[in-house]
Amino acid sequence: MGHLEMIGAIVHQLTRNLTEEQIKTSGFAPYFVDHTTGIYPTAASGAPWNAAGIGVKGDVIADLTENMAAEQKARVTYDNILRLSDDPDVSNVIKFLRAREVVHFQRFGEANRTTGKRGMGAASHTALV
């Protein structure tokens, strides 16, 4: 959620002082009609953010693996933003967030390896096999 807040702050800073002409020519008009310059988290496609993409199974190994995948997907999104950004202030924040995704991925991986060695979470898996 912290990352969404930081991205929302960037969007607000970039859009709060747009002129009517800039809104029309930038492709921002459809968003502006619905939200003015308020922060409404959406994917680049326009789909609103929701918790449906958060996979929780209640099995520690499955959940840690899902978390690792989510961190990698976020990293790729940040890589794509960096390819398109020519604003150093935006790029610096995105680079920071990208670095956090890498660290999170590493920590979840360490936890997953540790958990797997201790056999935690395996009981729920083997009970179903």
Beta strands, then each sheet from edge to edge (+ up, - down):
end
